[in-house]
Amino acid sequence: MKKAGGEAIAYIGDATSDDFAQEIVAVAANTWGTIDIIVNNAGFTWDSMLHKMTG
């Protein structure tokens, strides 16, 4: 939550790609200069429920 002092970015890519890890680290490093925390949170849904969720 940016209001509380936090900031995050989302990176959409193919987590099965051999270059994915290097790409996401490069995006984070280019955005902030350093990396303090990385959350590995890749996922998918088989039942298409994500697009039906409300905010």
mmCIF file of the C-alpha atoms, coordinates in Angstrom:
data_MODEL
# 
_entry.id   MODEL 
# 
loop_
_atom_site.group_PDB 
_atom_site.id 
_atom_site.type_symbol 
_atom_site.label_atom_id 
_atom_site.label_alt_id 
_atom_site.label_comp_id 
_atom_site.label_asym_id 
_atom_site.label_entity_id 
_atom_site.label_seq_id 
_atom_site.pdbx_PDB_ins_code 
_atom_site.Cartn_x 
_atom_site.Cartn_y 
_atom_site.Cartn_z 
_atom_site.occupancy 
_atom_site.B_iso_or_equiv 
_atom_site.pdbx_formal_charge 
_atom_site.auth_seq_id 
_atom_site.auth_comp_id 
_atom_site.auth_asym_id 
_atom_site.auth_atom_id 
_atom_site.pdbx_PDB_model_num 
ATOM 1  C CA . MET A 1 1  ? 0.000   0.000   0.000   1.00 0.00 ? 1  MET A CA 1 
ATOM 2  C CA . LYS A 1 2  ? 1.691   3.155   -1.189  1.00 0.00 ? 2  LYS A CA 1 
ATOM 3  C CA . LYS A 1 3  ? -0.163  5.294   1.362   1.00 0.00 ? 3  LYS A CA 1 
ATOM 4  C CA . ALA A 1 4  ? 1.569   3.337   4.138   1.00 0.00 ? 4  ALA A CA 1 
ATOM 5  C CA . GLY A 1 5  ? 4.984   3.771   2.493   1.00 0.00 ? 5  GLY A CA 1 
ATOM 6  C CA . GLY A 1 6  ? 5.084   0.599   0.396   1.00 0.00 ? 6  GLY A CA 1 
ATOM 7  C CA . GLU A 1 7  ? 5.393   0.229   -3.336  1.00 0.00 ? 7  GLU A CA 1 
ATOM 8  C CA . ALA A 1 8  ? 5.234   -2.749  -5.680  1.00 0.00 ? 8  ALA A CA 1 
ATOM 9  C CA . ILE A 1 9  ? 5.292   -3.585  -9.356  1.00 0.00 ? 9  ILE A CA 1 
ATOM 10 C CA . ALA A 1 10 ? 3.689   -6.445  -11.243 1.00 0.00 ? 10 ALA A CA 1 
ATOM 11 C CA . TYR A 1 11 ? 5.586   -8.308  -13.926 1.00 0.00 ? 11 TYR A CA 1 
ATOM 12 C CA . ILE A 1 12 ? 3.632   -10.460 -16.341 1.00 0.00 ? 12 ILE A CA 1 
ATOM 13 C CA . GLY A 1 13 ? 5.618   -13.154 -18.056 1.00 0.00 ? 13 GLY A CA 1 
ATOM 14 C CA . ASP A 1 14 ? 6.056   -16.857 -18.605 1.00 0.00 ? 14 ASP A CA 1 
ATOM 15 C CA . ALA A 1 15 ? 7.335   -18.322 -15.338 1.00 0.00 ? 15 ALA A CA 1 
ATOM 16 C CA . THR A 1 16 ? 8.328   -21.492 -17.219 1.00 0.00 ? 16 THR A CA 1 
ATOM 17 C CA . SER A 1 17 ? 10.718  -19.554 -19.461 1.00 0.00 ? 17 SER A CA 1 
ATOM 18 C CA . ASP A 1 18 ? 14.417  -20.118 -18.807 1.00 0.00 ? 18 ASP A CA 1 
ATOM 19 C CA . ASP A 1 19 ? 15.006  -16.332 -18.815 1.00 0.00 ? 19 ASP A CA 1 
ATOM 20 C CA . PHE A 1 20 ? 12.108  -15.399 -16.527 1.00 0.00 ? 20 PHE A CA 1 
ATOM 21 C CA . ALA A 1 21 ? 14.126  -15.104 -13.300 1.00 0.00 ? 21 ALA A CA 1 
ATOM 22 C CA . GLN A 1 22 ? 16.758  -12.856 -14.903 1.00 0.00 ? 22 GLN A CA 1 
ATOM 23 C CA . GLU A 1 23 ? 14.055  -10.718 -16.530 1.00 0.00 ? 23 GLU A CA 1 
ATOM 24 C CA . ILE A 1 24 ? 12.112  -10.074 -13.333 1.00 0.00 ? 24 ILE A CA 1 
ATOM 25 C CA . VAL A 1 25 ? 15.229  -9.312  -11.308 1.00 0.00 ? 25 VAL A CA 1 
ATOM 26 C CA . ALA A 1 26 ? 16.373  -6.881  -14.023 1.00 0.00 ? 26 ALA A CA 1 
ATOM 27 C CA . VAL A 1 27 ? 12.987  -5.116  -14.000 1.00 0.00 ? 27 VAL A CA 1 
ATOM 28 C CA . ALA A 1 28 ? 13.082  -4.741  -10.207 1.00 0.00 ? 28 ALA A CA 1 
ATOM 29 C CA . ALA A 1 29 ? 16.697  -3.549  -10.193 1.00 0.00 ? 29 ALA A CA 1 
ATOM 30 C CA . ASN A 1 30 ? 16.019  -1.054  -13.002 1.00 0.00 ? 30 ASN A CA 1 
ATOM 31 C CA . THR A 1 31 ? 12.933  0.246   -11.185 1.00 0.00 ? 31 THR A CA 1 
ATOM 32 C CA . TRP A 1 32 ? 14.480  0.791   -7.740  1.00 0.00 ? 32 TRP A CA 1 
ATOM 33 C CA . GLY A 1 33 ? 18.232  0.331   -8.134  1.00 0.00 ? 33 GLY A CA 1 
ATOM 34 C CA . THR A 1 34 ? 18.394  -2.323  -5.402  1.00 0.00 ? 34 THR A CA 1 
ATOM 35 C CA . ILE A 1 35 ? 16.322  -5.319  -4.391  1.00 0.00 ? 35 ILE A CA 1 
ATOM 36 C CA . ASP A 1 36 ? 15.404  -5.847  -0.742  1.00 0.00 ? 36 ASP A CA 1 
ATOM 37 C CA . ILE A 1 37 ? 12.594  -8.400  -1.049  1.00 0.00 ? 37 ILE A CA 1 
ATOM 38 C CA . ILE A 1 38 ? 11.298  -10.635 -3.835  1.00 0.00 ? 38 ILE A CA 1 
ATOM 39 C CA . VAL A 1 39 ? 7.972   -12.439 -3.509  1.00 0.00 ? 39 VAL A CA 1 
ATOM 40 C CA . ASN A 1 40 ? 7.717   -15.405 -5.849  1.00 0.00 ? 40 ASN A CA 1 
ATOM 41 C CA . ASN A 1 41 ? 3.985   -15.486 -6.523  1.00 0.00 ? 41 ASN A CA 1 
ATOM 42 C CA . ALA A 1 42 ? 3.182   -17.155 -9.828  1.00 0.00 ? 42 ALA A CA 1 
ATOM 43 C CA . GLY A 1 43 ? -0.138  -18.822 -10.374 1.00 0.00 ? 43 GLY A CA 1 
ATOM 44 C CA . PHE A 1 44 ? -3.067  -19.596 -12.584 1.00 0.00 ? 44 PHE A CA 1 
ATOM 45 C CA . THR A 1 45 ? -6.625  -20.759 -12.310 1.00 0.00 ? 45 THR A CA 1 
ATOM 46 C CA . TRP A 1 46 ? -8.238  -23.604 -14.221 1.00 0.00 ? 46 TRP A CA 1 
ATOM 47 C CA . ASP A 1 47 ? -11.809 -22.553 -13.508 1.00 0.00 ? 47 ASP A CA 1 
ATOM 48 C CA . SER A 1 48 ? -11.602 -18.936 -14.758 1.00 0.00 ? 48 SER A CA 1 
ATOM 49 C CA . MET A 1 49 ? -12.700 -17.590 -11.382 1.00 0.00 ? 49 MET A CA 1 
ATOM 50 C CA . LEU A 1 50 ? -10.143 -14.757 -11.289 1.00 0.00 ? 50 LEU A CA 1 
ATOM 51 C CA . HIS A 1 51 ? -11.968 -12.732 -13.947 1.00 0.00 ? 51 HIS A CA 1 
ATOM 52 C CA . LYS A 1 52 ? -15.242 -13.141 -12.033 1.00 0.00 ? 52 LYS A CA 1 
ATOM 53 C CA . MET A 1 53 ? -13.927 -11.715 -8.738  1.00 0.00 ? 53 MET A CA 1 
ATOM 54 C CA . THR A 1 54 ? -14.974 -8.272  -7.618  1.00 0.00 ? 54 THR A CA 1 
ATOM 55 C CA . GLY A 1 55 ? -12.696 -5.715  -5.968  1.00 0.00 ? 55 GLY A CA 1 
# 
